[in-house]
């Protein structure tokens, strides 16, 4: 005997049925809150943007601060470098200036310690201690330099004028106390161009040669002395040579 199933033959649900069931299932999930849970999981939910999390603004602000700090460090380093360079330049300038001052002082010291011949390009026409009735002492107390009247007479070294004027037999004369404590005398001048108390330097013009006083012709009478007074004379040639003058 054949039996017939009450439910009939098993068949695949139609497309419409499947759609209806799926819709019903989704509705059920939504009703129970399962849909919301699923949507919140990483597998289903859309990943939040950086703008939503605030990550990019924070990172950007941090980078800006770092860049600002880097800029400040760079500025400070540059300022420190420039200050060091300025100080080095200032120190070098001071050292160079001091070196120039020292060099100038050395040049001046050498110049002031230099001795020169009293008549440029001249020669000794009458020697020291030559005998003659022309001199009251019977001998020449200095040396005579050949010179026409009006020839420039130079101070042989640096010193201070202690006499400038008429000197009797010496005519117009100048006496200078030298820096080493000795004295030099210049006689028979036609004119005097310095005054008592004046400081003179080597080679400075102090007057012009002439024929004033007890003379037979124009020339320069030159003496080296230990004091400003007559009778304290010493060999003028040796004196000048000891000071580096070729006579």
C-alpha positions as CSV (number, residue, x, y, z in Angstrom):
1,X,0.0,0.0,0.0
2,X,1.4,3.3,-1.0
3,X,1.8,6.0,1.6
4,X,1.7,9.7,0.7
5,X,3.7,12.1,2.9
6,X,1.5,14.7,4.5
7,X,4.0,17.4,3.8
8,X,4.5,16.5,0.3
9,X,7.8,16.2,-1.6
10,X,10.9,18.1,-0.1
11,X,11.7,20.9,-2.5
12,X,14.2,23.9,-2.4
13,X,12.5,27.1,-1.2
14,X,11.8,29.5,-4.0
15,X,13.8,32.6,-4.5
16,X,11.0,34.7,-3.1
17,X,10.9,32.6,-0.1
18,X,14.6,32.9,0.6
19,X,14.4,36.6,0.3
20,X,11.5,36.8,2.6
21,X,13.3,34.7,5.2
22,X,16.5,36.7,4.9
23,X,14.5,39.9,5.5
24,X,12.8,38.4,8.4
25,X,16.1,37.3,9.9
26,X,17.7,40.7,9.5
27,X,14.7,42.2,11.2
28,X,15.0,39.8,14.0
29,X,18.7,40.5,14.5
30,X,18.0,44.2,14.5
31,X,15.3,43.7,17.1
32,X,17.5,41.7,19.4
33,X,20.5,44.1,19.1
34,X,22.7,41.5,17.5
35,X,23.0,43.6,14.4
36,X,24.4,46.5,16.4
37,X,26.9,44.3,18.0
38,X,28.1,42.9,14.7
39,X,28.4,46.3,13.3
40,X,30.6,47.4,16.1
41,X,33.2,44.7,15.5
42,X,36.3,45.3,13.3
43,X,35.2,42.8,10.9
44,X,32.1,44.6,10.0
45,X,32.4,48.2,11.2
46,X,34.0,50.9,9.1
47,X,37.5,51.9,10.5
48,X,37.4,55.4,12.0
49,X,39.3,58.1,10.2
50,X,42.4,59.8,11.8
51,X,40.4,63.0,11.9
52,X,37.8,61.3,14.0
53,X,40.4,59.9,16.5
54,X,42.4,63.2,16.7
55,X,45.6,61.3,15.9
56,X,46.8,63.5,12.9
57,X,46.3,66.8,14.7
58,X,48.3,65.6,17.7
59,X,51.1,64.2,15.5
60,X,51.1,67.4,13.4
61,X,51.3,69.5,16.5
62,X,54.2,67.4,17.9
63,X,56.1,67.7,14.7
64,X,55.6,71.5,14.7
65,X,56.9,71.8,18.2
66,X,60.0,69.7,17.3
67,X,60.6,71.8,14.2
68,X,60.2,74.9,16.3
69,X,62.7,73.6,18.9
70,X,65.1,72.6,16.1
71,X,64.9,76.1,14.7
72,X,65.5,77.6,18.1
73,X,68.6,75.3,18.6
74,X,69.9,76.3,15.1
75,X,69.4,80.0,15.9
76,X,71.2,79.6,19.2
77,X,74.0,77.7,17.6
78,X,74.4,80.3,14.9
79,X,74.3,83.1,17.5
80,X,76.9,81.3,19.6
81,X,79.1,80.8,16.5
82,X,78.8,84.5,15.5
83,X,79.5,85.6,19.1
84,X,82.6,83.4,19.2
85,X,83.7,84.7,15.8
86,X,83.1,88.3,17.0
87,X,85.1,87.7,20.2
88,X,87.9,86.0,18.2
89,X,88.0,88.9,15.8
90,X,88.0,91.5,18.6
91,X,90.8,89.6,20.4
92,X,92.8,89.4,17.1
93,X,92.3,93.1,16.5
94,X,93.5,93.9,20.1
95,X,96.5,91.7,19.6
96,X,97.3,93.3,16.3
97,X,96.9,96.8,17.7
98,X,99.1,95.9,20.7
99,X,101.7,94.4,18.3
100,X,101.7,97.6,16.2
101,X,102.1,99.7,19.3
102,X,105.0,97.6,20.5
103,X,106.6,97.8,17.1
104,X,106.1,101.5,17.0
105,X,107.6,101.9,20.4
106,X,110.5,99.8,19.5
107,X,111.1,101.9,16.4
108,X,110.8,105.0,18.4
109,X,113.1,103.7,21.1
110,X,115.7,102.8,18.5
111,X,115.3,106.2,16.8
112,X,115.7,108.0,20.2
113,X,118.8,105.9,21.0
114,X,120.3,106.6,17.5
115,X,123.1,109.0,17.0
116,X,123.9,110.9,13.8
117,X,126.6,113.2,12.5
118,X,125.9,116.9,13.3
119,X,126.7,118.0,9.7
120,X,125.4,115.6,7.0
121,X,128.1,114.6,4.5
122,X,130.8,116.6,6.3
123,X,134.2,115.6,7.7
124,X,136.5,116.6,10.6
125,X,138.7,119.5,9.5
126,X,140.4,120.0,12.9
127,X,141.0,117.2,15.3
128,X,140.6,116.9,19.0
129,X,143.4,118.4,21.2
130,X,145.1,119.9,18.2
131,X,147.6,122.6,19.4
132,X,147.2,126.2,18.5
133,X,147.5,129.7,20.0
134,X,144.0,130.3,18.7
135,X,142.6,128.5,21.8
136,X,143.0,129.8,25.3
137,X,143.7,126.4,26.7
138,X,146.4,125.8,24.1
139,X,144.7,122.9,22.5
140,X,141.4,122.1,20.8
141,X,138.7,121.0,23.2
142,X,136.5,119.6,20.4
143,X,136.5,118.9,16.7
144,X,135.6,121.1,13.8
145,X,133.3,119.9,11.0
146,X,133.8,121.5,7.6
147,X,130.7,123.5,6.7
148,X,129.8,126.6,4.7
149,X,127.9,129.3,6.6
150,X,124.2,128.5,6.7
151,X,124.5,124.7,6.7
152,X,122.0,122.8,8.7
153,X,123.3,121.6,12.1
154,X,121.6,118.5,13.6
155,X,121.3,117.4,17.2
156,X,123.5,114.2,17.3
157,X,121.0,112.4,19.6
158,X,117.9,112.9,21.8
159,X,118.2,115.2,24.8
160,X,117.2,118.5,26.4
161,X,118.6,121.9,25.5
162,X,120.3,123.4,28.5
163,X,122.0,126.4,26.8
164,X,121.0,128.4,23.7
165,X,122.6,131.7,23.1
166,X,125.9,133.6,23.1
167,X,128.9,131.6,24.4
168,X,131.8,134.1,24.2
169,X,134.6,132.6,22.1
170,X,132.2,129.9,20.9
171,X,129.9,132.6,19.5
172,X,126.3,131.5,19.2
173,X,126.1,128.0,20.8
174,X,123.7,125.3,21.8
175,X,124.4,122.8,24.6
176,X,122.3,119.7,25.0
177,X,122.1,117.2,27.9
178,X,121.9,113.9,26.1
179,X,119.6,111.0,27.3
180,X,122.6,109.1,28.7
181,X,123.6,112.0,30.9
182,X,126.5,113.3,28.7
183,X,126.5,116.8,27.0
184,X,127.1,117.9,23.5
185,X,128.0,121.4,22.4
186,X,127.6,123.1,19.0
187,X,129.5,126.4,18.5
188,X,130.0,129.3,16.0
189,X,126.4,129.1,14.8
190,X,125.0,131.8,12.5
191,X,121.5,131.2,13.9
192,X,119.9,129.2,16.7
193,X,116.5,127.4,16.2
194,X,115.9,125.9,19.7
195,X,115.4,127.2,23.2
196,X,116.4,126.1,26.7
197,X,114.2,123.3,28.0
198,X,113.2,122.1,24.6
199,X,113.4,118.4,23.9
200,X,115.3,117.4,20.7
201,X,115.6,114.2,18.8
202,X,118.4,112.7,16.7
203,X,118.8,114.6,13.5
204,X,116.6,117.5,14.5
205,X,117.7,120.8,13.1
206,X,118.9,123.1,16.0
207,X,120.6,125.9,14.0
208,X,122.8,126.9,11.1
209,X,126.6,126.8,10.9
210,X,128.5,130.1,10.8
211,X,131.5,132.0,11.9
212,X,130.5,133.7,15.1
213,X,132.9,134.0,18.0
214,X,136.6,133.3,17.9
215,X,137.0,131.8,14.4
216,X,139.0,132.2,11.2
217,X,136.2,131.0,8.9
218,X,132.8,129.3,9.0
219,X,132.6,125.8,10.4
220,X,130.9,123.9,13.2
221,X,132.7,123.4,16.5
222,X,131.5,120.2,18.2
223,X,132.3,119.1,21.7
224,X,131.3,116.1,23.9
225,X,131.4,116.8,27.6
226,X,130.7,115.1,31.0
227,X,129.1,118.3,32.3
228,X,127.7,121.4,30.5
229,X,130.8,123.4,31.5
230,X,134.0,124.2,29.7
231,X,136.9,121.9,30.6
232,X,134.8,118.7,31.0
233,X,135.5,117.7,27.4
234,X,136.1,114.2,26.1
235,X,137.2,112.9,22.7
236,X,134.2,113.7,20.4
237,X,135.3,111.2,17.7
238,X,135.4,108.4,20.2
239,X,132.1,109.6,21.6
240,X,130.3,109.5,18.3
241,X,131.8,106.2,17.2
242,X,130.8,104.6,20.5
243,X,127.2,105.6,19.6
244,X,127.4,104.1,16.1
245,X,128.3,107.2,14.1
246,X,130.9,106.7,11.4
247,X,133.3,109.7,11.7
